[in-house]
């Protein structure tokens, strides 16, 4: 009986390790947090100076907000994400930061 219980515990532990074997989300989460903070800063600047921007900037801002929200839900979920998708997300966060830099340049900041 003890051997059977020990064997079952070993199997459960092995299965739990397999479940945790997916790619590490932490680098993507860190990149998301940095990009999200930058995006929020830019959104505040745009909202404070709406006359400086055309509808295209507002549309871009709304589209980025939608993608950031989708990524947040994905990163916070238990859903496994491929390494390729995580790298794709991290690269996109770089474009968000570039966009924010452009907004700051437009405002002379």
PDB file as gemmi writes it, atoms N, CA and C in Angstrom:
CRYST1    1.000    1.000    1.000  90.00  90.00  90.00 P 1                      
ATOM      1  N   UNK A   1       0.829  -1.200   0.000  1.00  0.00           N  
ATOM      2  CA  UNK A   1       0.000   0.000   0.000  1.00  0.00           C  
ATOM      3  C   UNK A   1       0.871   1.261   0.000  1.00  0.00           C  
ATOM      4  N   UNK A   2       1.935   1.271   0.809  1.00  0.00           N  
ATOM      5  CA  UNK A   2       2.822   2.436   0.860  1.00  0.00           C  
ATOM      6  C   UNK A   2       3.480   2.662  -0.500  1.00  0.00           C  
ATOM      7  N   UNK A   3       3.853   1.570  -1.173  1.00  0.00           N  
ATOM      8  CA  UNK A   3       4.489   1.696  -2.488  1.00  0.00           C  
ATOM      9  C   UNK A   3       3.512   2.277  -3.497  1.00  0.00           C  
ATOM     10  N   UNK A   4       2.265   1.869  -3.406  1.00  0.00           N  
ATOM     11  CA  UNK A   4       1.247   2.382  -4.319  1.00  0.00           C  
ATOM     12  C   UNK A   4       1.023   3.879  -4.092  1.00  0.00           C  
ATOM     13  N   UNK A   5       0.942   4.302  -2.848  1.00  0.00           N  
ATOM     14  CA  UNK A   5       0.757   5.724  -2.522  1.00  0.00           C  
ATOM     15  C   UNK A   5       1.973   6.526  -2.974  1.00  0.00           C  
ATOM     16  N   UNK A   6       3.156   5.984  -2.741  1.00  0.00           N  
ATOM     17  CA  UNK A   6       4.385   6.662  -3.154  1.00  0.00           C  
ATOM     18  C   UNK A   6       4.427   6.801  -4.668  1.00  0.00           C  
ATOM     19  N   UNK A   7       4.061   5.735  -5.372  1.00  0.00           N  
ATOM     20  CA  UNK A   7       4.032   5.773  -6.834  1.00  0.00           C  
ATOM     21  C   UNK A   7       3.028   6.805  -7.335  1.00  0.00           C  
ATOM     22  N   UNK A   8       1.851   6.865  -6.720  1.00  0.00           N  
ATOM     23  CA  UNK A   8       0.826   7.840  -7.130  1.00  0.00           C  
ATOM     24  C   UNK A   8       1.315   9.266  -6.878  1.00  0.00           C  
ATOM     25  N   UNK A   9       1.947   9.498  -5.747  1.00  0.00           N  
ATOM     26  CA  UNK A   9       2.467  10.835  -5.443  1.00  0.00           C  
ATOM     27  C   UNK A   9       3.542  11.225  -6.451  1.00  0.00           C  
ATOM     28  N   UNK A  10       4.395  10.284  -6.822  1.00  0.00           N  
ATOM     29  CA  UNK A  10       5.446  10.558  -7.802  1.00  0.00           C  
ATOM     30  C   UNK A  10       4.834  10.909  -9.156  1.00  0.00           C  
ATOM     31  N   UNK A  11       3.783  10.216  -9.539  1.00  0.00           N  
ATOM     32  CA  UNK A  11       3.105  10.506 -10.814  1.00  0.00           C  
ATOM     33  C   UNK A  11       2.462  11.892 -10.801  1.00  0.00           C  
ATOM     34  N   UNK A  12       1.824  12.221  -9.696  1.00  0.00           N  
ATOM     35  CA  UNK A  12       1.193  13.542  -9.578  1.00  0.00           C  
ATOM     36  C   UNK A  12       2.250  14.638  -9.664  1.00  0.00           C  
ATOM     37  N   UNK A  13       3.370  14.444  -8.985  1.00  0.00           N  
ATOM     38  CA  UNK A  13       4.444  15.445  -9.035  1.00  0.00           C  
ATOM     39  C   UNK A  13       5.016  15.556 -10.448  1.00  0.00           C  
ATOM     40  N   UNK A  14       5.170  14.444 -11.130  1.00  0.00           N  
ATOM     41  CA  UNK A  14       5.689  14.465 -12.496  1.00  0.00           C  
ATOM     42  C   UNK A  14       4.725  15.198 -13.427  1.00  0.00           C  
ATOM     43  N   UNK A  15       3.446  14.952 -13.262  1.00  0.00           N  
ATOM     44  CA  UNK A  15       2.450  15.634 -14.091  1.00  0.00           C  
ATOM     45  C   UNK A  15       2.439  17.131 -13.827  1.00  0.00           C  
ATOM     46  N   UNK A  16       2.625  17.522 -12.586  1.00  0.00           N  
ATOM     47  CA  UNK A  16       2.627  18.954 -12.283  1.00  0.00           C  
ATOM     48  C   UNK A  16       3.842  19.631 -12.903  1.00  0.00           C  
ATOM     49  N   UNK A  17       4.957  18.938 -12.993  1.00  0.00           N  
ATOM     50  CA  UNK A  17       6.132  19.506 -13.646  1.00  0.00           C  
ATOM     51  C   UNK A  17       5.912  19.647 -15.145  1.00  0.00           C  
ATOM     52  N   UNK A  18       5.244  18.701 -15.746  1.00  0.00           N  
ATOM     53  CA  UNK A  18       4.937  18.781 -17.175  1.00  0.00           C  
ATOM     54  C   UNK A  18       4.032  19.969 -17.443  1.00  0.00           C  
ATOM     55  N   UNK A  19       3.065  20.201 -16.583  1.00  0.00           N  
ATOM     56  CA  UNK A  19       2.137  21.322 -16.760  1.00  0.00           C  
ATOM     57  C   UNK A  19       2.860  22.655 -16.674  1.00  0.00           C  
ATOM     58  N   UNK A  20       3.939  22.726 -15.925  1.00  0.00           N  
ATOM     59  CA  UNK A  20       4.688  23.968 -15.761  1.00  0.00           C  
ATOM     60  C   UNK A  20       5.814  24.094 -16.780  1.00  0.00           C  
ATOM     61  N   UNK A  21       5.875  23.193 -17.735  1.00  0.00           N  
ATOM     62  CA  UNK A  21       7.002  23.153 -18.647  1.00  0.00           C  
ATOM     63  C   UNK A  21       6.924  24.113 -19.819  1.00  0.00           C  
ATOM     64  N   UNK A  22       5.913  24.949 -19.897  1.00  0.00           N  
ATOM     65  CA  UNK A  22       5.783  25.875 -21.015  1.00  0.00           C  
ATOM     66  C   UNK A  22       6.799  26.997 -20.934  1.00  0.00           C  
ATOM     67  N   UNK A  23       6.836  27.820 -21.970  1.00  0.00           N  
ATOM     68  CA  UNK A  23       7.771  28.943 -21.988  1.00  0.00           C  
ATOM     69  C   UNK A  23       7.488  29.909 -20.832  1.00  0.00           C  
ATOM     70  N   UNK A  24       8.532  30.576 -20.417  1.00  0.00           N  
ATOM     71  CA  UNK A  24       8.439  31.531 -19.314  1.00  0.00           C  
ATOM     72  C   UNK A  24       7.764  32.813 -19.805  1.00  0.00           C  
ATOM     73  N   UNK A  25       6.670  33.186 -19.175  1.00  0.00           N  
ATOM     74  CA  UNK A  25       5.928  34.393 -19.561  1.00  0.00           C  
ATOM     75  C   UNK A  25       6.531  35.663 -18.959  1.00  0.00           C  
ATOM     76  N   UNK A  26       7.420  35.520 -17.978  1.00  0.00           N  
ATOM     77  CA  UNK A  26       7.890  36.688 -17.231  1.00  0.00           C  
ATOM     78  C   UNK A  26       8.528  37.766 -18.105  1.00  0.00           C  
ATOM     79  N   UNK A  27       9.410  37.420 -19.067  1.00  0.00           N  
ATOM     80  CA  UNK A  27       9.965  38.500 -19.908  1.00  0.00           C  
ATOM     81  C   UNK A  27       8.874  39.273 -20.662  1.00  0.00           C  
ATOM     82  N   UNK A  28       7.869  38.568 -21.144  1.00  0.00           N  
ATOM     83  CA  UNK A  28       6.768  39.240 -21.846  1.00  0.00           C  
ATOM     84  C   UNK A  28       5.959  40.089 -20.876  1.00  0.00           C  
ATOM     85  N   UNK A  29       5.766  39.595 -19.663  1.00  0.00           N  
ATOM     86  CA  UNK A  29       5.020  40.372 -18.662  1.00  0.00           C  
ATOM     87  C   UNK A  29       5.775  41.645 -18.300  1.00  0.00           C  
ATOM     88  N   UNK A  30       7.099  41.535 -18.152  1.00  0.00           N  
ATOM     89  CA  UNK A  30       7.903  42.717 -17.838  1.00  0.00           C  
ATOM     90  C   UNK A  30       7.844  43.730 -18.984  1.00  0.00           C  
ATOM     91  N   UNK A  31       7.966  43.229 -20.222  1.00  0.00           N  
ATOM     92  CA  UNK A  31       7.897  44.117 -21.395  1.00  0.00           C  
ATOM     93  C   UNK A  31       6.508  44.750 -21.503  1.00  0.00           C  
ATOM     94  N   UNK A  32       5.472  43.954 -21.208  1.00  0.00           N  
ATOM     95  CA  UNK A  32       4.105  44.477 -21.235  1.00  0.00           C  
ATOM     96  C   UNK A  32       3.958  45.624 -20.226  1.00  0.00           C  
ATOM     97  N   UNK A  33       4.432  45.408 -19.004  1.00  0.00           N  
ATOM     98  CA  UNK A  33       4.301  46.435 -17.969  1.00  0.00           C  
ATOM     99  C   UNK A  33       5.000  47.726 -18.367  1.00  0.00           C  
ATOM    100  N   UNK A  34       6.187  47.601 -18.945  1.00  0.00           N  
ATOM    101  CA  UNK A  34       6.933  48.787 -19.375  1.00  0.00           C  
ATOM    102  C   UNK A  34       6.190  49.514 -20.498  1.00  0.00           C  
ATOM    103  N   UNK A  35       5.731  48.749 -21.490  1.00  0.00           N  
ATOM    104  CA  UNK A  35       5.007  49.350 -22.614  1.00  0.00           C  
ATOM    105  C   UNK A  35       3.678  49.949 -22.171  1.00  0.00           C  
ATOM    106  N   UNK A  36       3.003  49.266 -21.277  1.00  0.00           N  
ATOM    107  CA  UNK A  36       1.717  49.740 -20.787  1.00  0.00           C  
ATOM    108  C   UNK A  36       1.877  51.054 -20.027  1.00  0.00           C  
ATOM    109  N   UNK A  37       2.904  51.133 -19.194  1.00  0.00           N  
ATOM    110  CA  UNK A  37       3.158  52.383 -18.467  1.00  0.00           C  
ATOM    111  C   UNK A  37       3.451  53.529 -19.438  1.00  0.00           C  
ATOM    112  N   UNK A  38       4.282  53.248 -20.443  1.00  0.00           N  
ATOM    113  CA  UNK A  38       4.609  54.271 -21.444  1.00  0.00           C  
ATOM    114  C   UNK A  38       3.356  54.683 -22.216  1.00  0.00           C  
ATOM    115  N   UNK A  39       2.544  53.688 -22.597  1.00  0.00           N  
ATOM    116  CA  UNK A  39       1.308  53.977 -23.332  1.00  0.00           C  
ATOM    117  C   UNK A  39       0.388  54.867 -22.503  1.00  0.00           C  
ATOM    118  N   UNK A  40       0.221  54.545 -21.234  1.00  0.00           N  
ATOM    119  CA  UNK A  40      -0.656  55.351 -20.369  1.00  0.00           C  
ATOM    120  C   UNK A  40      -0.151  56.777 -20.251  1.00  0.00           C  
ATOM    121  N   UNK A  41       1.162  56.936 -20.186  1.00  0.00           N  
ATOM    122  CA  UNK A  41       1.746  58.274 -20.128  1.00  0.00           C  
ATOM    123  C   UNK A  41       1.427  59.044 -21.418  1.00  0.00           C  
ATOM    124  N   UNK A  42       1.596  58.377 -22.561  1.00  0.00           N  
ATOM    125  CA  UNK A  42       1.296  59.027 -23.845  1.00  0.00           C  
ATOM    126  C   UNK A  42      -0.184  59.345 -23.970  1.00  0.00           C  
ATOM    127  N   UNK A  43      -1.044  58.431 -23.534  1.00  0.00           N  
ATOM    128  CA  UNK A  43      -2.491  58.669 -23.603  1.00  0.00           C  
ATOM    129  C   UNK A  43      -2.863  59.893 -22.768  1.00  0.00           C  
ATOM    130  N   UNK A  44      -2.254  60.028 -21.604  1.00  0.00           N  
ATOM    131  CA  UNK A  44      -2.518  61.204 -20.772  1.00  0.00           C  
ATOM    132  C   UNK A  44      -2.077  62.484 -21.485  1.00  0.00           C  
ATOM    133  N   UNK A  45      -0.894  62.429 -22.109  1.00  0.00           N  
ATOM    134  CA  UNK A  45      -0.390  63.611 -22.832  1.00  0.00           C  
ATOM    135  C   UNK A  45      -1.303  63.972 -23.998  1.00  0.00           C  
ATOM    136  N   UNK A  46      -1.762  62.972 -24.732  1.00  0.00           N  
ATOM    137  CA  UNK A  46      -2.653  63.223 -25.868  1.00  0.00           C  
ATOM    138  C   UNK A  46      -3.976  63.795 -25.383  1.00  0.00           C  
ATOM    139  N   UNK A  47      -4.499  63.240 -24.308  1.00  0.00           N  
ATOM    140  CA  UNK A  47      -5.770  63.734 -23.780  1.00  0.00           C  
ATOM    141  C   UNK A  47      -5.646  65.153 -23.234  1.00  0.00           C  
ATOM    142  N   UNK A  48      -4.447  65.528 -22.795  1.00  0.00           N  
ATOM    143  CA  UNK A  48      -4.229  66.896 -22.314  1.00  0.00           C  
ATOM    144  C   UNK A  48      -4.041  67.880 -23.468  1.00  0.00           C  
ATOM    145  N   UNK A  49      -3.655  67.375 -24.632  1.00  0.00           N  
ATOM    146  CA  UNK A  49      -3.384  68.211 -25.803  1.00  0.00           C  
ATOM    147  C   UNK A  49      -4.119  67.678 -27.042  1.00  0.00           C  
ATOM    148  N   UNK A  50      -5.427  67.511 -26.976  1.00  0.00           N  
ATOM    149  CA  UNK A  50      -6.141  66.857 -28.082  1.00  0.00           C  
ATOM    150  C   UNK A  50      -6.101  67.644 -29.395  1.00  0.00           C  
ATOM    151  N   UNK A  51      -5.938  68.950 -29.321  1.00  0.00           N  
ATOM    152  CA  UNK A  51      -5.940  69.760 -30.537  1.00  0.00           C  
ATOM    153  C   UNK A  51      -4.694  69.538 -31.393  1.00  0.00           C  
ATOM    154  N   UNK A  52      -3.659  68.948 -30.824  1.00  0.00           N  
ATOM    155  CA  UNK A  52      -2.420  68.722 -31.555  1.00  0.00           C  
ATOM    156  C   UNK A  52      -2.474  67.467 -32.428  1.00  0.00           C  
ATOM    157  N   UNK A  53      -3.526  66.674 -32.285  1.00  0.00           N  
ATOM    158  CA  UNK A  53      -3.558  65.371 -32.949  1.00  0.00           C  
ATOM    159  C   UNK A  53      -4.810  65.210 -33.790  1.00  0.00           C  
ATOM    160  N   UNK A  54      -4.643  64.440 -34.883  1.00  0.00           N  
ATOM    161  CA  UNK A  54      -5.781  64.163 -35.751  1.00  0.00           C  
ATOM    162  C   UNK A  54      -6.425  62.835 -35.355  1.00  0.00           C  
ATOM    163  N   UNK A  55      -7.468  62.484 -36.050  1.00  0.00           N  
ATOM    164  CA  UNK A  55      -8.228  61.273 -35.742  1.00  0.00           C  
ATOM    165  C   UNK A  55      -7.373  60.012 -35.862  1.00  0.00           C  
ATOM    166  N   UNK A  56      -6.401  60.023 -36.759  1.00  0.00           N  
ATOM    167  CA  UNK A  56      -5.537  58.858 -36.945  1.00  0.00           C  
ATOM    168  C   UNK A  56      -4.772  58.518 -35.659  1.00  0.00           C  
ATOM    169  N   UNK A  57      -4.312  59.532 -34.961  1.00  0.00           N  
ATOM    170  CA  UNK A  57      -3.599  59.296 -33.700  1.00  0.00           C  
ATOM    171  C   UNK A  57      -4.547  58.700 -32.662  1.00  0.00           C  
ATOM    172  N   UNK A  58      -5.755  59.210 -32.595  1.00  0.00           N  
ATOM    173  CA  UNK A  58      -6.726  58.670 -31.648  1.00  0.00           C  
ATOM    174  C   UNK A  58      -7.103  57.228 -32.004  1.00  0.00           C  
ATOM    175  N   UNK A  59      -7.223  56.956 -33.307  1.00  0.00           N  
ATOM    176  CA  UNK A  59      -7.524  55.591 -33.741  1.00  0.00           C  
ATOM    177  C   UNK A  59      -6.386  54.640 -33.388  1.00  0.00           C  
ATOM    178  N   UNK A  60      -5.149  55.094 -33.607  1.00  0.00           N  
ATOM    179  CA  UNK A  60      -3.982  54.280 -33.251  1.00  0.00           C  
ATOM    180  C   UNK A  60      -3.955  54.027 -31.751  1.00  0.00           C  
ATOM    181  N   UNK A  61      -4.224  55.066 -30.978  1.00  0.00           N  
ATOM    182  CA  UNK A  61      -4.225  54.931 -29.525  1.00  0.00           C  
ATOM    183  C   UNK A  61      -5.275  53.913 -29.085  1.00  0.00           C  
ATOM    184  N   UNK A  62      -6.462  53.977 -29.667  1.00  0.00           N  
ATOM    185  CA  UNK A  62      -7.522  53.026 -29.302  1.00  0.00           C  
ATOM    186  C   UNK A  62      -7.170  51.610 -29.721  1.00  0.00           C  
ATOM    187  N   UNK A  63      -6.575  51.442 -30.899  1.00  0.00           N  
ATOM    188  CA  UNK A  63      -6.178  50.108 -31.361  1.00  0.00           C  
ATOM    189  C   UNK A  63      -5.104  49.521 -30.453  1.00  0.00           C  
ATOM    190  N   UNK A  64      -4.133  50.347 -30.065  1.00  0.00           N  
ATOM    191  CA  UNK A  64      -3.087  49.873 -29.150  1.00  0.00           C  
ATOM    192  C   UNK A  64      -3.670  49.495 -27.798  1.00  0.00           C  
ATOM    193  N   UNK A  65      -4.600  50.278 -27.317  1.00  0.00           N  
ATOM    194  CA  UNK A  65      -5.236  49.972 -26.030  1.00  0.00           C  
ATOM    195  C   UNK A  65      -5.950  48.622 -26.103  1.00  0.00           C  
ATOM    196  N   UNK A  66      -6.618  48.359 -27.220  1.00  0.00           N  
ATOM    197  CA  UNK A  66      -7.303  47.073 -27.385  1.00  0.00           C  
ATOM    198  C   UNK A  66      -6.318  45.905 -27.348  1.00  0.00           C  
ATOM    199  N   UNK A  67      -5.207  46.055 -28.081  1.00  0.00           N  
ATOM    200  CA  UNK A  67      -4.216  44.974 -28.111  1.00  0.00           C  
ATOM    201  C   UNK A  67      -3.573  44.798 -26.739  1.00  0.00           C  
ATOM    202  N   UNK A  68      -3.264  45.894 -26.073  1.00  0.00           N  
ATOM    203  CA  UNK A  68      -2.686  45.792 -24.725  1.00  0.00           C  
ATOM    204  C   UNK A  68      -3.645  45.074 -23.774  1.00  0.00           C  
ATOM    205  N   UNK A  69      -4.923  45.377 -23.877  1.00  0.00           N  
ATOM    206  CA  UNK A  69      -5.906  44.694 -23.026  1.00  0.00           C  
ATOM    207  C   UNK A  69      -5.990  43.206 -23.346  1.00  0.00           C  
ATOM    208  N   UNK A  70      -5.938  42.856 -24.632  1.00  0.00           N  
ATOM    209  CA  UNK A  70      -5.958  41.445 -25.023  1.00  0.00           C  
ATOM    210  C   UNK A  70      -4.711  40.722 -24.497  1.00  0.00           C  
ATOM    211  N   UNK A  71      -3.568  41.381 -24.624  1.00  0.00           N  
ATOM    212  CA  UNK A  71      -2.328  40.772 -24.138  1.00  0.00           C  
ATOM    213  C   UNK A  71      -2.352  40.607 -22.622  1.00  0.00           C  
ATOM    214  N   UNK A  72      -2.892  41.583 -21.924  1.00  0.00           N  
ATOM    215  CA  UNK A  72      -2.971  41.477 -20.460  1.00  0.00           C  
ATOM    216  C   UNK A  72      -3.790  40.261 -20.068  1.00  0.00           C  
ATOM    217  N   UNK A  73      -4.917  40.082 -20.720  1.00  0.00           N  
ATOM    218  CA  UNK A  73      -5.762  38.923 -20.407  1.00  0.00           C  
ATOM    219  C   UNK A  73      -5.038  37.623 -20.718  1.00  0.00           C  
ATOM    220  N   UNK A  74      -4.323  37.578 -21.816  1.00  0.00           N  
ATOM    221  CA  UNK A  74      -3.598  36.378 -22.203  1.00  0.00           C  
ATOM    222  C   UNK A  74      -2.454  36.082 -21.229  1.00  0.00           C  
ATOM    223  N   UNK A  75      -1.702  37.108 -20.871  1.00  0.00           N  
ATOM    224  CA  UNK A  75      -0.577  36.917 -19.959  1.00  0.00           C  
ATOM    225  C   UNK A  75      -1.026  36.538 -18.549  1.00  0.00           C  
ATOM    226  N   UNK A  76      -2.180  37.035 -18.141  1.00  0.00           N  
ATOM    227  CA  UNK A  76      -2.684  36.721 -16.803  1.00  0.00           C  
ATOM    228  C   UNK A  76      -3.381  35.370 -16.731  1.00  0.00           C  
ATOM    229  N   UNK A  77      -3.713  34.816 -17.879  1.00  0.00           N  
ATOM    230  CA  UNK A  77      -4.434  33.545 -17.900  1.00  0.00           C  
ATOM    231  C   UNK A  77      -3.475  32.372 -17.695  1.00  0.00           C  
ATOM    232  N   UNK A  78      -4.057  31.214 -17.505  1.00  0.00           N  
ATOM    233  CA  UNK A  78      -3.272  29.988 -17.391  1.00  0.00           C  
ATOM    234  C   UNK A  78      -2.998  29.381 -18.754  1.00  0.00           C  
ATOM    235  N   UNK A  79      -3.489  30.023 -19.790  1.00  0.00           N  
ATOM    236  CA  UNK A  79      -3.310  29.518 -21.150  1.00  0.00           C  
ATOM    237  C   UNK A  79      -1.826  29.507 -21.500  1.00  0.00           C  
ATOM    238  N   UNK A  80      -1.378  28.414 -22.088  1.00  0.00           N  
ATOM    239  CA  UNK A  80       0.008  28.320 -22.502  1.00  0.00           C  
ATOM    240  C   UNK A  80       0.202  29.130 -23.782  1.00  0.00           C  
ATOM    241  N   UNK A  81       1.294  29.854 -23.832  1.00  0.00           N  
ATOM    242  CA  UNK A  81       1.610  30.694 -24.980  1.00  0.00           C  
ATOM    243  C   UNK A  81       2.936  30.197 -25.556  1.00  0.00           C  
ATOM    244  N   UNK A  82       3.005  30.066 -26.864  1.00  0.00           N  
ATOM    245  CA  UNK A  82       4.238  29.583 -27.488  1.00  0.00           C  
ATOM    246  C   UNK A  82       5.347  30.620 -27.334  1.00  0.00           C  
ATOM    247  N   UNK A  83       6.560  30.139 -27.382  1.00  0.00           N  
ATOM    248  CA  UNK A  83       7.733  31.024 -27.309  1.00  0.00           C  
ATOM    249  C   UNK A  83       7.697  32.033 -28.456  1.00  0.00           C  
ATOM    250  N   UNK A  84       7.284  31.580 -29.636  1.00  0.00           N  
ATOM    251  CA  UNK A  84       7.187  32.457 -30.802  1.00  0.00           C  
ATOM    252  C   UNK A  84       6.193  33.596 -30.552  1.00  0.00           C  
ATOM    253  N   UNK A  85       5.034  33.279 -30.000  1.00  0.00           N  
ATOM    254  CA  UNK A  85       4.018  34.300 -29.707  1.00  0.00           C  
ATOM    255  C   UNK A  85       4.521  35.271 -28.651  1.00  0.00           C  
ATOM    256  N   UNK A  86       5.191  34.759 -27.624  1.00  0.00           N  
ATOM    257  CA  UNK A  86       5.731  35.635 -26.583  1.00  0.00           C  
ATOM    258  C   UNK A  86       6.752  36.602 -27.174  1.00  0.00           C  
ATOM    259  N   UNK A  87       7.630  36.108 -28.047  1.00  0.00           N  
ATOM    260  CA  UNK A  87       8.624  36.973 -28.685  1.00  0.00           C  
ATOM    261  C   UNK A  87       7.960  38.002 -29.590  1.00  0.00           C  
ATOM    262  N   UNK A  88       6.899  37.587 -30.265  1.00  0.00           N  
ATOM    263  CA  UNK A  88       6.122  38.498 -31.107  1.00  0.00           C  
ATOM    264  C   UNK A  88       5.511  39.621 -30.256  1.00  0.00           C  
ATOM    265  N   UNK A  89       4.987  39.252 -29.108  1.00  0.00           N  
ATOM    266  CA  UNK A  89       4.386  40.239 -28.207  1.00  0.00           C  
ATOM    267  C   UNK A  89       5.443  41.219 -27.712  1.00  0.00           C  
ATOM    268  N   UNK A  90       6.602  40.689 -27.320  1.00  0.00           N  
ATOM    269  CA  UNK A  90       7.679  41.543 -26.821  1.00  0.00           C  
ATOM    270  C   UNK A  90       8.114  42.528 -27.901  1.00  0.00           C  
ATOM    271  N   UNK A  91       8.236  42.061 -29.134  1.00  0.00           N  
ATOM    272  CA  UNK A  91       8.622  42.941 -30.244  1.00  0.00           C  
ATOM    273  C   UNK A  91       7.572  44.037 -30.447  1.00  0.00           C  
ATOM    274  N   UNK A  92       6.293  43.682 -30.344  1.00  0.00           N  
ATOM    275  CA  UNK A  92       5.230  44.676 -30.516  1.00  0.00           C  
ATOM    276  C   UNK A  92       5.296  45.730 -29.421  1.00  0.00           C  
ATOM    277  N   UNK A  93       5.657  45.319 -28.207  1.00  0.00           N  
ATOM    278  CA  UNK A  93       5.775  46.300 -27.124  1.00  0.00           C  
ATOM    279  C   UNK A  93       6.838  47.340 -27.456  1.00  0.00           C  
ATOM    280  N   UNK A  94       7.850  46.934 -28.214  1.00  0.00           N  
ATOM    281  CA  UNK A  94       8.858  47.896 -28.659  1.00  0.00           C  
ATOM    282  C   UNK A  94       8.255  48.940 -29.584  1.00  0.00           C  
ATOM    283  N   UNK A  95       7.303  48.537 -30.431  1.00  0.00           N  
ATOM    284  CA  UNK A  95       6.662  49.507 -31.318  1.00  0.00           C  
ATOM    285  C   UNK A  95       5.795  50.477 -30.521  1.00  0.00           C  
ATOM    286  N   UNK A  96       5.215  49.997 -29.440  1.00  0.00           N  
ATOM    287  CA  UNK A  96       4.434  50.881 -28.564  1.00  0.00           C  
ATOM    288  C   UNK A  96       5.362  51.942 -27.973  1.00  0.00           C  
ATOM    289  N   UNK A  97       6.508  51.511 -27.489  1.00  0.00           N  
ATOM    290  CA  UNK A  97       7.455  52.455 -26.897  1.00  0.00           C  
ATOM    291  C   UNK A  97       7.964  53.454 -27.938  1.00  0.00           C  
ATOM    292  N   UNK A  98       8.173  52.996 -29.183  1.00  0.00           N  
ATOM    293  CA  UNK A  98       8.583  53.918 -30.259  1.00  0.00           C  
ATOM    294  C   UNK A  98       7.492  54.942 -30.530  1.00  0.00           C  
ATOM    295  N   UNK A  99       6.236  54.502 -30.536  1.00  0.00           N  
ATOM    296  CA  UNK A  99       5.104  55.397 -30.759  1.00  0.00           C  
ATOM    297  C   UNK A  99       5.038  56.449 -29.653  1.00  0.00           C  
ATOM    298  N   UNK A 100       5.247  56.002 -28.425  1.00  0.00           N  
ATOM    299  CA  UNK A 100       5.229  56.931 -27.288  1.00  0.00           C  
ATOM    300  C   UNK A 100       6.355  57.961 -27.445  1.00  0.00           C  
ATOM    301  N   UNK A 101       7.517  57.523 -27.877  1.00  0.00           N  
ATOM    302  CA  UNK A 101       8.638  58.454 -28.083  1.00  0.00           C  
ATOM    303  C   UNK A 101       8.278  59.485 -29.141  1.00  0.00           C  
ATOM    304  N   UNK A 102       7.590  59.057 -30.206  1.00  0.00           N  
ATOM    305  CA  UNK A 102       7.144  59.993 -31.241  1.00  0.00           C  
ATOM    306  C   UNK A 102       6.161  61.017 -30.679  1.00  0.00           C  
ATOM    307  N   UNK A 103       5.242  60.570 -29.847  1.00  0.00           N  
ATOM    308  CA  UNK A 103       4.264  61.475 -29.231  1.00  0.00           C  
ATOM    309  C   UNK A 103       4.993  62.514 -28.379  1.00  0.00           C  
ATOM    310  N   UNK A 104       5.961  62.057 -27.602  1.00  0.00           N  
ATOM    311  CA  UNK A 104       6.721  62.980 -26.747  1.00  0.00           C  
ATOM    312  C   UNK A 104       7.508  63.984 -27.603  1.00  0.00           C  
ATOM    313  N   UNK A 105       8.054  63.520 -28.705  1.00  0.00           N  
ATOM    314  CA  UNK A 105       8.784  64.421 -29.606  1.00  0.00           C  
ATOM    315  C   UNK A 105       7.846  65.469 -30.177  1.00  0.00           C  
ATOM    316  N   UNK A 106       6.647  65.045 -30.568  1.00  0.00           N  
ATOM    317  CA  UNK A 106       5.647  65.991 -31.091  1.00  0.00           C  
ATOM    318  C   UNK A 106       5.340  67.091 -30.083  1.00  0.00           C  
ATOM    319  N   UNK A 107       5.362  66.718 -28.817  1.00  0.00           N  
ATOM    320  CA  UNK A 107       5.046  67.685 -27.763  1.00  0.00           C  
ATOM    321  C   UNK A 107       6.273  68.432 -27.258  1.00  0.00           C  
ATOM    322  N   UNK A 108       7.434  68.098 -27.794  1.00  0.00           N  
ATOM    323  CA  UNK A 108       8.668  68.764 -27.370  1.00  0.00           C  
ATOM    324  C   UNK A 108       9.147  68.314 -26.004  1.00  0.00           C  
ATOM    325  N   UNK A 109       8.817  67.100 -25.642  1.00  0.00           N  
ATOM    326  CA  UNK A 109       9.246  66.575 -24.338  1.00  0.00           C  
ATOM    327  C   UNK A 109      10.467  65.687 -24.458  1.00  0.00           C  
TER     328      UNK A 109                                                      
END                                                                             
